[in-house]
Amino acid sequence: MTFTLGNTGSAVWSSSVAEDWSSAGVDLHLDWTRTRRPARALADALRAAIRSGQVRPGTIVPSTRALAADLGLARGTVSGVYADLAAEGY
C-alpha cells in the first residue's frame, strides 16, 4: 500500500498487519485538547480515563511509540507521561 504523507506529497509504504499482532489490546479514546502543553493534556486525559474506569487495572495500554504516532507527539513526551503516571501510582 502507498499513502501520501501530509502536504509534502512524500510516499509512505505500508503493509497490512493482522489485528491480533497489536500489543495494545485496548482501543483508547482520549478527550484532550492541544491548547495546553501536550504532556500535561495527555497526562490529564489518561488520569481521567483511569478514574472513570475506561482504563482498568491490568489493562495493556498502547506502547509509547504507537501512542506518540497516533497523537502526533514525540515518543519522549509519551514516555515521560507514562513514567510520571507510574510514579504517581497509576
N, CA, C and O atoms as a DFTB+ gen file, in Angstrom:
360 C
 N C O
     1  1       0.832      -1.174       0.000
     2  2       0.000       0.000       0.000
     3  2       0.873       1.231       0.000
     4  3       1.952       1.236       0.592
     5  1       0.418       2.258      -0.651
     6  2       1.124       3.524      -0.661
     7  2       0.189       4.616      -0.190
     8  3      -0.954       4.697      -0.639
     9  1       0.660       5.447       0.703
    10  2      -0.104       6.575       1.201
    11  2       0.716       7.825       0.980
    12  3       1.934       7.750       0.816
    13  1       0.065       8.969       0.973
    14  2       0.756      10.238       0.847
    15  2       0.855      10.866       2.221
    16  3      -0.108      10.864       2.987
    17  1       2.015      11.398       2.528
    18  2       2.279      11.978       3.835
    19  2       2.102      13.483       3.786
    20  3       2.854      14.185       3.110
    21  1       1.109      13.972       4.501
    22  2       0.887      15.411       4.643
    23  2       0.836      16.162       3.336
    24  3       0.444      15.616       2.305
    25  1       1.235      17.425       3.384
    26  2       1.216      18.283       2.204
    27  2       2.455      18.121       1.348
    28  3       2.531      18.673       0.250
    29  1       3.426      17.369       1.842
    30  2       4.680      17.230       1.114
    31  2       4.543      16.313      -0.083
    32  3       5.320      16.402      -1.034
    33  1       3.561      15.434      -0.038
    34  2       3.380      14.502      -1.145
    35  2       4.333      13.329      -1.091
    36  3       4.386      12.536      -2.031
    37  1       5.094      13.198      -0.003
    38  2       6.026      12.087       0.130
    39  2       5.258      10.780       0.245
    40  3       4.233      10.713       0.923
    41  1       5.748       9.758      -0.409
    42  2       5.088       8.456      -0.364
    43  2       5.498       7.715       0.894
    44  3       6.662       7.730       1.296
    45  1       4.530       7.072       1.499
    46  2       4.774       6.246       2.667
    47  2       4.316       4.841       2.322
    48  3       3.173       4.645       1.909
    49  1       5.190       3.869       2.485
    50  2       4.853       2.489       2.156
    51  2       4.428       1.755       3.407
    52  3       5.024       1.928       4.471
    53  1       3.409       0.945       3.284
    54  2       2.894       0.209       4.420
    55  2       2.368      -1.137       3.956
    56  3       1.978      -1.296       2.800
    57  1       2.358      -2.082       4.843
    58  2       1.751      -3.376       4.545
    59  2       0.780      -3.713       5.661
    60  3       0.938      -3.253       6.792
    61  1      -0.205      -4.501       5.347
    62  2      -1.213      -4.860       6.341
    63  2      -0.618      -5.747       7.421
    64  3       0.271      -6.559       7.162
    65  1      -1.118      -5.579       8.621
    66  2      -0.685      -6.385       9.763
    67  2      -1.934      -6.964      10.400
    68  3      -2.941      -6.271      10.545
    69  1      -1.873      -8.211      10.774
    70  2      -3.019      -8.861      11.407
    71  2      -3.407      -8.126      12.683
    72  3      -2.538      -7.658      13.418
    73  1      -4.707      -8.020      12.951
    74  2      -5.180      -7.308      14.135
    75  2      -4.622      -7.886      15.423
    76  3      -4.319      -7.141      16.354
    77  1      -4.481      -9.201      15.489
    78  2      -4.012      -9.806      16.730
    79  2      -2.531      -9.552      16.982
    80  3      -1.998      -9.949      18.018
    81  1      -1.861      -8.888      16.032
    82  2      -0.456      -8.549      16.217
    83  2      -0.308      -7.365      17.166
    84  3       0.739      -7.198      17.791
    85  1      -1.329      -6.559      17.275
    86  2      -1.276      -5.358      18.094
    87  2      -1.009      -5.721      19.549
    88  3      -1.583      -6.672      20.080
    89  1      -0.137      -4.956      20.182
    90  2       0.182      -5.207      21.582
    91  2      -0.725      -4.422      22.520
    92  3      -0.735      -4.672      23.725
    93  1      -1.484      -3.480      21.981
    94  2      -2.270      -2.606      22.842
    95  2      -3.400      -3.352      23.529
    96  3      -3.535      -3.271      24.750
    97  1      -4.210      -4.073      22.778
    98  2      -5.303      -4.808      23.381
    99  2      -6.454      -3.942      23.855
   100  3      -7.423      -4.460      24.410
   101  1      -6.370      -2.641      23.649
   102  2      -7.433      -1.736      24.071
   103  2      -7.528      -0.604      23.062
   104  3      -6.520      -0.120      22.547
   105  1      -8.754      -0.193      22.792
   106  2      -8.980       0.952      21.919
   107  2      -9.136       2.158      22.824
   108  3     -10.205       2.382      23.392
   109  1      -8.087       2.921      22.958
   110  2      -8.051       4.027      23.902
   111  2      -8.459       5.319      23.206
   112  3      -7.765       5.791      22.306
   113  1      -9.583       5.887      23.625
   114  2     -10.049       7.165      23.091
   115  2      -9.849       8.222      24.157
   116  3     -10.441       8.152      25.234
   117  1      -9.021       9.191      23.858
   118  2      -8.729      10.241      24.827
   119  2      -9.378      11.542      24.391
   120  3      -9.285      11.931      23.227
   121  1     -10.031      12.208      25.320
   122  2     -10.613      13.511      25.053
   123  2      -9.631      14.534      25.599
   124  3      -9.601      14.804      26.800
   125  1      -8.833      15.097      24.711
   126  2      -7.846      16.059      25.158
   127  2      -7.723      17.162      24.144
   128  3      -8.080      17.005      22.976
   129  1      -7.219      18.267      24.602
   130  2      -7.082      19.433      23.735
   131  2      -5.621      19.829      23.649
   132  3      -4.861      19.692      24.608
   133  1      -5.254      20.310      22.508
   134  2      -3.866      20.739      22.306
   135  2      -3.649      22.191      22.703
   136  3      -2.591      22.752      22.418
   137  1      -4.623      22.808      23.350
   138  2      -4.458      24.201      23.744
   139  2      -3.501      24.333      24.922
   140  3      -2.951      25.406      25.169
   141  1      -3.312      23.254      25.632
   142  2      -2.355      23.242      26.742
   143  2      -1.090      22.523      26.282
   144  3      -1.016      22.034      25.155
   145  1      -0.106      22.465      27.159
   146  2       1.098      21.690      26.834
   147  2       0.694      20.251      26.575
   148  3      -0.085      19.689      27.345
   149  1       1.201      19.640      25.515
   150  2       0.787      18.275      25.163
   151  2       1.002      17.261      26.277
   152  3       0.138      16.416      26.509
   153  1       2.120      17.325      26.964
   154  2       2.388      16.346      28.027
   155  2       1.359      16.470      29.145
   156  3       0.855      15.463      29.645
   157  1       1.054      17.679      29.530
   158  2       0.081      17.888      30.613
   159  2      -1.313      17.451      30.174
   160  3      -2.036      16.811      30.937
   161  1      -1.686      17.796      28.947
   162  2      -3.001      17.426      28.434
   163  2      -3.136      15.904      28.348
   164  3      -4.176      15.351      28.706
   165  1      -2.090      15.233      27.876
   166  2      -2.127      13.775      27.777
   167  2      -2.212      13.135      29.160
   168  3      -2.995      12.209      29.371
   169  1      -1.416      13.621      30.091
   170  2      -1.439      13.072      31.455
   171  2      -2.818      13.247      32.084
   172  3      -3.340      12.325      32.711
   173  1      -3.403      14.424      31.918
   174  2      -4.736      14.668      32.480
   175  2      -5.780      13.759      31.840
   176  3      -6.663      13.246      32.527
   177  1      -5.681      13.556      30.518
   178  2      -6.637      12.692      29.818
   179  2      -6.497      11.247      30.276
   180  3      -7.500      10.556      30.457
   181  1      -5.259      10.780      30.465
   182  2      -5.051       9.404      30.928
   183  2      -5.538       9.230      32.370
   184  3      -6.148       8.213      32.700
   185  1      -5.272      10.213      33.224
   186  2      -5.780      10.143      34.604
   187  2      -7.304      10.044      34.604
   188  3      -7.880       9.232      35.328
   189  1      -7.947      10.870      33.791
   190  2      -9.412      10.864      33.721
   191  2      -9.931       9.520      33.211
   192  3     -10.936       9.013      33.708
   193  1      -9.244       8.942      32.219
   194  2      -9.661       7.639      31.684
   195  2      -9.517       6.543      32.742
   196  3     -10.340       5.630      32.809
   197  1      -8.483       6.636      33.557
   198  2      -8.277       5.649      34.627
   199  2      -9.340       5.825      35.709
   200  3      -9.946       4.850      36.153
   201  1      -9.562       7.057      36.128
   202  2     -10.547       7.322      37.187
   203  2     -11.962       6.946      36.774
   204  3     -12.754       6.502      37.606
   205  1     -12.288       7.120      35.492
   206  2     -13.640       6.827      35.018
   207  2     -13.867       5.335      34.789
   208  3     -15.000       4.902      34.577
   209  1     -12.796       4.553      34.831
   210  2     -12.921       3.121      34.602
   211  2     -12.758       2.726      33.148
   212  3     -12.837       1.544      32.816
   213  1     -12.533       3.702      32.274
   214  2     -12.293       3.395      30.865
   215  2     -11.030       2.557      30.725
   216  3     -10.960       1.654      29.891
   217  1     -10.044       2.860      31.540
   218  2      -8.809       2.070      31.600
   219  2      -8.775       1.442      32.982
   220  3      -8.628       2.139      33.985
   221  1      -8.912       0.125      33.032
   222  2      -8.975      -0.602      34.302
   223  2      -7.597      -1.130      34.685
   224  3      -6.718      -1.247      33.831
   225  1      -7.405      -1.449      35.958
   226  2      -6.133      -2.028      36.380
   227  2      -5.809      -3.275      35.551
   228  3      -6.670      -4.122      35.313
   229  1      -4.580      -3.364      35.130
   230  2      -4.132      -4.505      34.340
   231  2      -4.336      -4.348      32.845
   232  3      -3.885      -5.190      32.069
   233  1      -5.017      -3.272      32.426
   234  2      -5.213      -3.035      31.001
   235  2      -3.884      -2.719      30.345
   236  3      -3.100      -1.921      30.858
   237  1      -3.640      -3.336      29.231
   238  2      -2.417      -3.052      28.477
   239  2      -2.667      -1.807      27.643
   240  3      -3.526      -1.802      26.761
   241  1      -1.918      -0.762      27.923
   242  2      -2.067       0.491      27.182
   243  2      -1.158       0.463      25.959
   244  3      -0.228      -0.341      25.897
   245  1      -1.416       1.329      24.991
   246  2      -0.569       1.355      23.791
   247  2       0.890       1.631      24.147
   248  3       1.186       2.287      25.146
   249  1       1.779       1.130      23.328
   250  2       3.200       1.406      23.539
   251  2       3.450       2.899      23.361
   252  3       2.653       3.603      22.742
   253  1       4.555       3.369      23.905
   254  2       4.880       4.787      23.769
   255  2       5.018       5.170      22.299
   256  3       4.587       6.246      21.886
   257  1       5.612       4.295      21.527
   258  2       5.799       4.574      20.101
   259  2       4.455       4.654      19.375
   260  3       4.243       5.559      18.567
   261  1       3.547       3.717      19.656
   262  2       2.246       3.702      18.985
   263  2       1.397       4.906      19.391
   264  3       0.786       5.548      18.537
   265  1       1.354       5.216      20.689
   266  2       0.545       6.337      21.142
   267  2       1.100       7.660      20.620
   268  3       0.343       8.543      20.216
   269  1       2.413       7.791      20.631
   270  2       3.026       9.011      20.097
   271  2       2.686       9.195      18.621
   272  3       2.376      10.304      18.186
   273  1       2.743       8.125      17.864
   274  2       2.417       8.207      16.433
   275  2       0.949       8.560      16.233
   276  3       0.616       9.378      15.376
   277  1       0.071       7.943      17.024
   278  2      -1.366       8.209      16.897
   279  2      -1.711       9.660      17.217
   280  3      -2.580      10.252      16.577
   281  1      -1.033      10.229      18.204
   282  2      -1.351      11.579      18.652
   283  2      -0.484      12.659      18.009
   284  3      -0.730      13.850      18.196
   285  1       0.524      12.245      17.256
   286  2       1.411      13.214      16.630
   287  2       2.329      13.897      17.624
   288  3       2.673      15.069      17.467
   289  1       2.722      13.155      18.648
   290  2       3.616      13.674      19.675
   291  2       4.972      12.992      19.585
   292  3       5.124      11.968      18.919
   293  1       5.945      13.566      20.259
   294  2       7.256      12.931      20.352
   295  2       7.150      11.734      21.296
   296  3       6.413      11.766      22.281
   297  1       7.894      10.688      20.978
   298  2       7.863       9.493      21.824
   299  2       8.325       9.813      23.247
   300  3       7.807       9.254      24.214
   301  1       9.294      10.707      23.367
   302  2       9.789      11.098      24.685
   303  2       8.717      11.751      25.535
   304  3       8.708      11.597      26.756
   305  1       7.813      12.479      24.896
   306  2       6.708      13.106      25.616
   307  2       5.815      12.031      26.232
   308  3       5.462      12.106      27.409
   309  1       5.455      11.037      25.432
   310  2       4.593       9.960      25.913
   311  2       5.317       9.131      26.970
   312  3       4.712       8.756      27.974
   313  1       6.594       8.840      26.762
   314  2       7.375       8.086      27.746
   315  2       7.408       8.817      29.080
   316  3       7.262       8.202      30.137
   317  1       7.598      10.117      29.027
   318  2       7.632      10.917      30.244
   319  2       6.299      10.899      30.976
   320  3       6.256      10.810      32.203
   321  1       5.206      10.985      30.212
   322  2       3.874      10.939      30.814
   323  2       3.641       9.592      31.478
   324  3       3.168       9.533      32.613
   325  1       3.970       8.501      30.775
   326  2       3.808       7.164      31.364
   327  2       4.633       7.031      32.642
   328  3       4.156       6.482      33.636
   329  1       5.868       7.532      32.619
   330  2       6.739       7.438      33.795
   331  2       6.169       8.244      34.957
   332  3       6.179       7.787      36.101
   333  1       5.672       9.444      34.662
   334  2       5.095      10.283      35.721
   335  2       3.859       9.619      36.330
   336  3       3.690       9.613      37.550
   337  1       2.994       9.059      35.473
   338  2       1.798       8.406      35.984
   339  2       2.147       7.179      36.831
   340  3       1.507       6.920      37.850
   341  1       3.151       6.437      36.408
   342  2       3.586       5.268      37.187
   343  2       4.132       5.722      38.555
   344  3       3.872       5.082      39.574
   345  1       4.882       6.816      38.564
   346  2       5.429       7.327      39.819
   347  2       4.320       7.817      40.752
   348  3       4.467       7.788      41.974
   349  1       3.210       8.266      40.161
   350  2       2.069       8.730      40.958
   351  2       1.194       7.569      41.441
   352  3       0.257       7.770      42.214
   353  1       1.504       6.362      40.981
   354  2       0.748       5.206      41.423
   355  2      -0.371       4.769      40.497
   356  3      -1.176       3.915      40.869
   357  1      -0.438       5.327      39.316
   358  2      -1.484       4.931      38.351
   359  2      -1.085       3.684      37.619
   360  3      -1.834       3.200      36.770
